[in-house]
């Protein structure tokens, strides 16, 4: 019995040590930096972009001499690419093409081209021999190309951020978007400083999910756990002394109306909508798109089988409550109704949450980026959310049932650990007593 307790005790300690070791082993873009390369310094650069047709266009200079292009910022693609209809490769002395044909598919968008290298200049940072794809079979002729910020990289396909780290001797390990009031914004690539973070209201972080298909592995994804409808206006504020921030709790009544999801959500900059499955649109139809006071339905719900679109009048929009998405069971992204509708100059407003059979699952597009600051961290493998003001800092209320269950589980775990330690101590003491008895018996026999 005692030996078995010792074995179990040692095995438990080994497991705890392994978990701690794995948690400290942070993957880094710096792992395969060659010996002798200069040490990285902290910093960031600013890339101005414009919004056109729901896409973020960044100015990039390509080739020698430089050809000015506007590339779509795409955080969910595996490769930077440009169209041979826009880039004149014969006019550039620094262009090189391998001839290796590659085919790419992203959602309903397909293209193919040859692997190539060229000089890229972004925000006055020059990247020589930058690997990209020169596309020769492009369906969407409006796009000149895409600038990839996908989080995966390997020895063959380096990411833009990785290449900039080597060329600029600056460890660019994350990025975030800042949207202005108009159709312009700023992409910050680099090590976002603590001074910058203090400008925003910290909400929480959500560890991104890996795995799935090869296409899924280069997308920024984390778990969407619940969706619920409800306001925060009638609930008291809280004060977080640790974070030195204030915010709001959502009401417990609304919290109890939530639905469980437990599915991945993908973050994409190439969409100006939020796409959800059809079952979620039906939930919104029955719960969100109606007056919660009298139960009367609001807005026009158009379902043609392949997609679902909703339009509302300005007055109807003002009567809708908040729509909340909970990430990793701890981060509540609370969207006021005016953040989820595009009204323009008309009385009819388009609901930016839609269903389309071409886009499966949950996709968070520009409405999320415009309401929240999100740091996409390559090095720590997570997404950190910040609100632009304290009204977006929303927390789920205290759930006593869940909390009591958690406390009970932890008490049991601690009790088991102490029991194992106690058995180990008893075994050691018994062994010492047995040894002492043997010595006393030998002394007695001797005399």
HELIX and SHEET records of a PDB file:
HELIX    1   1 UNK A    2  UNK A   24  1                                  23    
HELIX    2   2 UNK A   89  UNK A   91  5                                   3    
HELIX    3   3 UNK A  160  UNK A  168  1                                   9    
HELIX    4   4 UNK A  194  UNK A  197  1                                   4    
HELIX    5   5 UNK A  216  UNK A  218  5                                   3    
HELIX    6   6 UNK A  252  UNK A  255  1                                   4    
HELIX    7   7 UNK A  278  UNK A  287  1                                  10    
HELIX    8   8 UNK A  314  UNK A  318  1                                   5    
HELIX    9   9 UNK A  337  UNK A  340  5                                   4    
HELIX   10  10 UNK A  366  UNK A  371  1                                   6    
HELIX   11  11 UNK A  390  UNK A  392  5                                   3    
HELIX   12  12 UNK A  400  UNK A  446  1                                  47    
SHEET    1   A 9 UNK A  96  UNK A 106  0                                        
SHEET    2   A 9 UNK A 109  UNK A 122 -1                                        
SHEET    3   A 9 UNK A  55  UNK A  62 -1                                        
SHEET    4   A 9 UNK A  44  UNK A  52 -1                                        
SHEET    5   A 9 UNK A 184  UNK A 190 -1                                        
SHEET    6   A 9 UNK A 174  UNK A 179 -1                                        
SHEET    7   A 9 UNK A 372  UNK A 377 -1                                        
SHEET    8   A 9 UNK A 382  UNK A 387 -1                                        
SHEET    9   A 9 UNK A 201  UNK A 207 -1                                        
SHEET    1   B 6 UNK A  96  UNK A 106  0                                        
SHEET    2   B 6 UNK A 109  UNK A 122 -1                                        
SHEET    3   B 6 UNK A 125  UNK A 138 -1                                        
SHEET    4   B 6 UNK A  81  UNK A  83  1                                        
SHEET    5   B 6 UNK A 145  UNK A 148 -1                                        
SHEET    6   B 6 UNK A  67  UNK A  74  1                                        
SHEET    1   C 9 UNK A 300  UNK A 303  0                                        
SHEET    2   C 9 UNK A 307  UNK A 313 -1                                        
SHEET    3   C 9 UNK A 353  UNK A 356 -1                                        
SHEET    4   C 9 UNK A 274  UNK A 275  1                                        
SHEET    5   C 9 UNK A 362  UNK A 364 -1                                        
SHEET    6   C 9 UNK A 259  UNK A 267  1                                        
SHEET    7   C 9 UNK A 220  UNK A 229 -1                                        
SHEET    8   C 9 UNK A 323  UNK A 327 -1                                        
SHEET    9   C 9 UNK A 331  UNK A 335 -1                                        
SHEET    1   D 3 UNK A 237  UNK A 240  0                                        
SHEET    2   D 3 UNK A 245  UNK A 249 -1                                        
SHEET    3   D 3 UNK A 394  UNK A 395  1                                        
SHEET    1   E 4 UNK A 300  UNK A 303  0                                        
SHEET    2   E 4 UNK A 307  UNK A 313 -1                                        
SHEET    3   E 4 UNK A 348  UNK A 351 -1                                        
SHEET    4   E 4 UNK A 341  UNK A 342 -1                                        
END                                                                             
